Structures are given as C-alpha cells and as structure tokens.
C-alpha cells in the first residue's frame, strides 16, 4: 500500500520558485495498475520520483506498507528501493560496458545475493524475457526493444512488489512498445503494483486506474473494472 498525505515539492529555477507538487493526497493499493498522465511540467515525473524514494518532498508524509518512509535516512531509503521497488526508464539506463546478463545481475550483486543464486536467477530472467541469445552482448549491440527488456529484467530481478515506469515506450516504435507493455502488464497480473507515467493517452488508457495531473495537482482519478 502506497499512501501520500499532503505531499508538496518545490524547485528553484534562477529567481523563480516552481511548485511541482501541490499537496498531493493519493492511495495506491497493492497489485494496482495505475497510469499518471499529464503534459510536460504537470508534476507526474516528480510524483513518480517521490514514490520511488528518488526525491524527497518539502512537506507531507509518505507511507509505504504502513511504514512512514519520508524521514528515513538515505541508507534506509536505499534499502527499501533495493528490496521493494523496480525502475524502468525511457532511456533504459543500462551500463554500456556490461553485457545484458551482467546488467541484469547488477542489483543481485549489490544486494549481496550469493553467486550461485545470482547465476540461476539471471538465467531464469534471460529465458523469461527471451534474451538468451543476447546474454553476452553489450547495450550498443542490442535493439531498443532488447535494451528495454534487459532493463525490465534488471528492474524485476530482486522480485520487487512495485514497478515504476517513466515513459517506458518513449524510445520504441509502436509495435515494440506494445510488446514491452505486455511484459510489464504480465508482471502486474502476477501481483506486482505497476505505476506508469506517460503523456500518451493511448498508453495511459491501458491501466485500470488513470490519474490526470496539471500544475502539480491531481485533476481526475478514474477507475474502471478491467484494464
């Protein structure tokens, strides 16, 4: 369960103060499929970063699984990110010098998972995401769709309960983007909470709950029965 209470976030740009989030109140249940939509500057990516503990609010309270996480130390927040949250970005954020398999393995290495278990889990992920033939290729040798599959495999290798995706199909053509969305949605069907940030209405409409933002506020919050 994600619960945001009166979350406010401002940024200073030169002499101007920008109100990125204006007293956001939001609850997201475990296993939900939620899209956050809005134009550039609406606050949707800032909201995602707050949920992912990549950014801190100026005021308000954030509770994750009934635990207040706003005032935790950076080390404590990093541990929660590592254990509970997977990130998928538009630009993939793969490490160029590492192979596909090594990129997928990295969170396990940082998490101190024993090497035998790491190798087993990476092999399972390569099979699940149809990347076995590309395991030893570096990101520059992969197509955009393959890079995003590596990114999703890396995001889910620690078996997080939440996946946060910021414009996950933004650098992909329509067909490959649809395949990537099916991969993410299959994870949600297995019980993972999936939160997508997008400016694409077609992409956002796939979620069973859709939030529209503007000027740092939630304008609408709609739910439908089937995704």
N, C-alpha and C positions, 0 to 999 in steps of 0.2 A: 504493500500500500504506500502510495506517494501522497503526501499532504503538504500543500503550500499555504501559508497563512500570512496575508498582508505583505507579500514579498515586493520590495521596491529596490530598483537598481538604477543608479545614475552614472553617467560618464561625463568627463570634462574634455571638451574639444576646443583648445585655444581658450577663449574667454567665455565660451558658451557651455552651459550645462544641459546635457541631454537626458531626459527621463526615459530610460529604455524599458523599464517595467514599473507599472504604477499600481501598487497594492493588489497584486495578483493573489487570488484565492482559488485553489484548484485541488481536487482529489482524483487520483487515478488508482483504480483497483488492480490487484494482481491479475495478470493474464489479459488485461485490456489491450485493444488495438486502437490507438489514438493518433490522429494527424493534427498537426498545428500548422495553420495556413495564414498567409498574410503577405503584403508587399514587403519589399526591402525596407528595413528600418522600423518594422512593426513591433519588434521585440521577440520574435519567435526563436531565433538562434540564441539570444541571451537567456531566454527561458529554458531552452534545452541545456545550455551550459550550467545553469543553476541546478537543474535536476541531476545532471551528471557530475556535480561537485567539481566542475572545472572552473567555476566562478563563484564568488560569494555575494550575497545580497547586502545592500546597505542597511536594510531593516527587514523585519519579518522573521518568520520561523519556518524551517523545512524539517519535516519528519519523514523518515523512511523506515518502513516496517515498525512503526510505533516508537522509533528512536529519534530524538532530536539530533540532527547532524549539523546544524548551522554553525555551532560554536566549537566543533571538534577541531583538533589540531590538524595540520596539513598531513602528518603521517597517518593519523586515524582516518582522515578522509580518503587518502590514497589506498588504504587497506580496503575500505568499503568499495571504492571504484574497482579495485582488482578482483574482489570476490563477487560483487553483485551486478556490475554494470559493464556492458559491452558497447563500444562506439563504432559506428560506420559513417564515414565522411564522403563527401562528393569527390575529394581529391585523393582518396584511398589511404594516403599517409603510410605507405609501405617503405621499409628501409631499403634503399637501392642496392646496397652491397650484399644483402641477404637473399637467399633463394626463397621460393614460395614456401617450402617446408620450414625453413628457418624463421621466416616472418610469422608463420602460424605458431611455431613453437615458442616464440619470444615471451609471451605472457606466462607460460608454464615455467620457463627458466627463471624469470623474475619472481615468480611465486614460490620458488623453491621446490617444485614438484620433482621427484626422483626421475633420473634419466630413463629408466625402463618404462615407466608410466608415460613420460613425455613422448617417447617414440611411438608407443601404442596409440595414444590419443591423437597424435599428429597424423599417423597413418589412417586412422578411422576418419579423421576430418578430410583428408585428401580424397578418400573414397567417397564420402558423403557429398562432397562438392565437385566431384568429377575432375579432380586436379592431379590425379596420379601421374599422368604423362608429363605434367609441367612442374613436378615437385622440385626439380633441381635447376629450374630456370629462374633468373632474376626478374624483377618487375619490368625492366625495359624490354624483356623478351616476351612479355605477355600482352594479350589484347586487353582492352578496357574492361570487358566483361570478366575475363580471367582475373584481373587485378582486383576487381570488386569482390569476386568470390573468395579470393585469398583474404581480403580484408574482413569479410563476414566470418570466414572460418577462424581467423585470428580473434575476432570480437567475441566469438562464442566458445572458444576452446576451454575457457575456465568455467563454462556452464553457468553464465550469469542469469539472474532472474529478470533483468531488464536489458533491452537493446534500444539504444538511442541512435537514430539515423538522421543525419543532416543532409538533405538533398541527395539521397543515395544513388539516384539515377541521373544526376545532373550532367555527368560527363559521358553518358552512354546513349546509343541510339534507342529508338522506341522498342524494338524487339528485344534487345539485350536488357534494356531497363525493365521490361515486363518479366523477364526470366529472373532477374535479381530480386524483384518484388515478390515473386512466388517463393523464392528461397527464404526471404525474411518472414513472409506470411506463414510458411510451413513451420517455422520456429515458434511463431505465435500460437499456432494450432496445438503445439505441444505444451503450451502453458506459459511461455515467455511473454512478459509485458513488452509490447512493441510501440514505440513512440517515434513518429516520422515528422520531420519538419520539412515543409515544401511550400513553394509558391505556385505549384502546379495543381490546379483544381482537379484534374482527372486523376492524378496520383493520390491526392488527399481524399478523394471520394471513395477510395477503396477501403478506408478504415471504417469501422462501425461506429466510432465516435469522432466527431470533427469539431475542432476549435478554430475560430477565425479571430485574428488579432489585428489591431491597428493602434498606433501611437502608444504602445506599451500596455494596452488593456485588452481583455478578452471581450470581443463584441458578441459572439454567439458560441454556444456549446450545445451541439446536437448529437443525439444518439439514435441509431437505427438498429433493428433486430439482427440483421445479417450483414456481414462485411462484403 
